[in-house]
Amino acid sequence: MYWDRLTTKHFREKVLGQIDTAILPVGSVEAHGEHCPLGTDNMAPWHFAAALEERFPDRVLIMPAIPYGHTWELANYAGTLSVATNAFAQYVTEVGLAALTWGIHNIVLMNGHGGNTPALNAVMENIAEHGGRAVLVNWWIDYSQDILTVTKSQGHAGEDETSVMLAVAGSLVRMEDASFNPYQAKYKIKQMGLHEKNLRHATTGDGRGGSREKGEQIIDLVTARLVQLLEDLWSDSLYVRIDEKGGKS
């Protein structure tokens, strides 16, 4: 179910005391190369959230997305909208805590933008301290091993993200403008002007190899992982046992 599509009567009847899990898509509006839309980081997590709603329509609530995030390194590229980390973290926290007041216990932060991650770690702590359970999903990082069975590389507006966008919103992608960034940072350094190489043309990696077919494969793999995540949450299967030799059971 979608939170904002319910009436307050239907919310009382269908949600209170019955649904304890909400998915909150969080993204950004920022440059994604010269070829992907500015809303890429909103479209991808929303697509995954919608896939989970389709699978579990009576067990999850999809919350309205938070579309603006912290994107300092891309702020100089046309069309990017960046929010300060503290303001972003406070806002997402307030939304999460409001959800807890209506019986939500599990809040899955379906994130689409890496620059949001430090703030979202703080958000999770705040939710946990108020009795909830928060999960952060960075789909391109958490399921990187799966993704790399489909693509040769990953990157911001790179092969993997470009492929997903071709599958999700292909009409908005301009493959003739896709490019390759040959530069890769050796260290984690913040300095004005570094983006001219680190994020040349607002890209890391190579978006030219993206395809809709690859995107569909990635979406299937990631969705399967997300389904397992929810099932593990509901069954409290949150750990694996590791023996002294490093094996899992």
C-alpha positions, 0 to 999 in steps of 0.5 A: 500500500502507498501511505499517501493514497489511503484515506485516514479511515482506510489507514485506521482499518488497514494499517493500524495494528496490521502493518509494521513495515514502511519503505521510505525512498530517499534520493537526490536531484543531481547531475548524472553524467550528461546522459541520465536524468537529474532525478536518477537517484529518486527514480531507482529507489522508487522503482525498487520500493514499488516492486516490493509493494507489488510483492507484499501489498498487505505487509509494507507501506510505501511512504512518499519519497524524500527527493532532495539530498546532500550532493556537495561534490556535484553542486557545480553541475547544472540542475543539481540541488544540494541540501546541507547534511544536518538539515537533511538528517533532521528532516528524514529523522522527523519523518521517520519518528512520525511514522513510528507514532502510527505503529510502524516498527521497521523503516527501510531507508531505500537510498539512491544517493551515496552522499546521503549515507552519513546523514542516514546513518545518524537517522537510523540511530535516532529511529533506533533510540526511539524504539524503531528498527531502521535499515539502510539500503544502498542498492548499488553498494549492498548488492555490488557482487550481484550487479557485477555478474551483469556489468563489467564495472560500476560508477556514478552514471556508469554502466550499472546505473545507466543500465538501470535507468534505461530499464526504468525510464529509458525515454529520459536517457540520452545515450549519445551523451554518455561518456567515460571518466578515466580518472579515479581518486586515490584517496578520500579528499575534499577540495574545491575543484577536485570534481573536475577529475573525480566527477568529470562530466558528472560521471565515474566509470563508463556509462557507454556500456549501459543497456536496458537488458542489463538494467532489467537483469540488475533490477531482478537480482536486486529485487530478489535480495530486497525480498529476502531482506524483508523476509529476514526482518519479519523472521528476525533472521538478522545474523549468520553464524561464523565458525572459527574457520570463517565458515557460515552456517 
